[in-house]
Amino acid sequence: MSLLMSCPHCGLINPPTARRCDCGYEFSTQTSNELRTAHVPDSEDESGNRNTVDSYLDHYLDSPQPERAHEMLRAFLKSPVTLDQNNVTWYFFARIA
């Protein structure tokens, strides 16, 4: 008889044949896919947000505006680029925080 397995991400009990937990954890790769289910805004909105954030990042050293960081972080979070956890923009916002 096969034993049930507990998800290491959320603790939910899964059958031994499960490939993925309901929380998005992939058993085969041992990674969570919960970011892939995040809301992706309209393409018009996303490109505008991305251009605004890119401009902010490009000119931050020349003209830092830390008071706008929360606004730019929100714009960044609305773009699908956030699905890439290796994107250096995450590091930028972590450093200025």
C-alpha positions as CSV (number, residue, x, y, z in Angstrom):
1,M,0.0,0.0,0.0
2,S,1.4,3.4,-1.0
3,L,1.7,6.1,1.6
4,L,0.2,9.6,1.2
5,M,2.7,12.4,0.9
6,S,2.7,15.8,2.6
7,C,3.5,18.9,0.5
8,P,6.7,20.5,1.8
9,H,5.4,23.9,0.8
10,C,2.0,24.0,2.4
11,G,1.6,20.7,4.3
12,L,-1.4,19.5,2.3
13,I,-1.7,15.7,2.0
14,N,-1.5,14.4,-1.6
15,P,-1.8,11.0,-3.2
16,P,1.5,9.4,-4.1
17,T,0.7,9.8,-7.8
18,A,0.3,13.6,-7.6
19,R,2.6,15.6,-9.8
20,R,1.5,18.9,-8.3
21,C,0.0,20.1,-5.1
22,D,-3.1,22.4,-5.1
23,C,-0.8,25.2,-3.7
24,G,1.3,25.0,-6.9
25,Y,4.2,23.1,-5.6
26,E,5.8,20.8,-8.3
27,F,6.9,17.5,-6.7
28,S,9.2,16.6,-9.6
29,T,11.1,19.8,-9.7
30,Q,10.7,20.7,-6.0
31,T,9.6,24.2,-6.8
32,S,6.5,26.3,-6.3
33,N,4.6,27.7,-9.3
34,E,2.3,30.0,-7.3
35,L,3.8,33.1,-9.1
36,R,2.6,31.7,-12.4
37,T,-1.0,32.1,-11.3
38,A,-0.6,35.8,-10.5
39,H,-2.8,38.3,-12.2
40,V,-1.3,39.6,-15.4
41,P,-2.6,43.1,-16.4
42,D,-3.7,44.2,-19.8
43,S,-0.8,44.4,-22.3
44,E,-1.4,48.2,-22.8
45,D,-1.1,48.8,-19.0
46,E,1.9,46.4,-18.7
47,S,4.0,48.1,-21.4
48,G,3.3,51.5,-19.9
49,N,4.2,50.3,-16.4
50,R,7.4,48.6,-17.7
51,N,8.5,51.7,-19.6
52,T,8.0,53.9,-16.6
53,V,9.9,51.5,-14.3
54,D,12.7,51.1,-16.8
55,S,13.1,54.9,-17.1
56,Y,13.1,55.2,-13.3
57,L,15.8,52.5,-13.0
58,D,17.9,53.9,-15.8
59,H,18.0,57.4,-14.2
60,Y,18.1,56.4,-10.5
61,L,21.9,57.0,-10.1
62,D,21.7,60.4,-11.9
63,S,18.6,61.6,-10.1
64,P,17.6,59.3,-7.2
65,Q,14.0,59.7,-6.2
66,P,13.5,57.3,-3.3
67,E,10.1,58.9,-2.5
68,R,8.9,57.3,-5.8
69,A,10.2,53.8,-5.0
70,H,6.8,52.5,-3.7
71,E,5.1,53.8,-6.8
72,M,7.6,52.2,-9.1
73,L,7.6,48.9,-7.2
74,R,3.8,48.8,-7.6
75,A,4.2,49.4,-11.3
76,F,6.8,46.7,-11.5
77,L,4.6,44.2,-9.7
78,K,1.9,44.7,-12.4
79,S,4.2,43.6,-15.2
80,P,4.7,40.0,-16.2
81,V,8.5,40.5,-15.7
82,T,7.8,39.8,-12.0
83,L,7.3,36.1,-12.9
84,D,11.1,35.9,-13.5
85,Q,12.5,35.7,-9.9
86,N,16.0,36.1,-11.4
87,N,15.2,39.5,-12.9
88,V,17.7,42.1,-11.4
89,T,14.9,44.5,-10.8
90,W,14.0,42.5,-7.7
91,Y,17.5,43.1,-6.4
92,F,17.3,46.8,-7.1
93,F,14.1,47.2,-5.1
94,A,15.5,45.1,-2.3
95,R,18.6,47.3,-2.1
96,I,16.8,50.6,-2.0
97,A,14.3,49.3,0.6
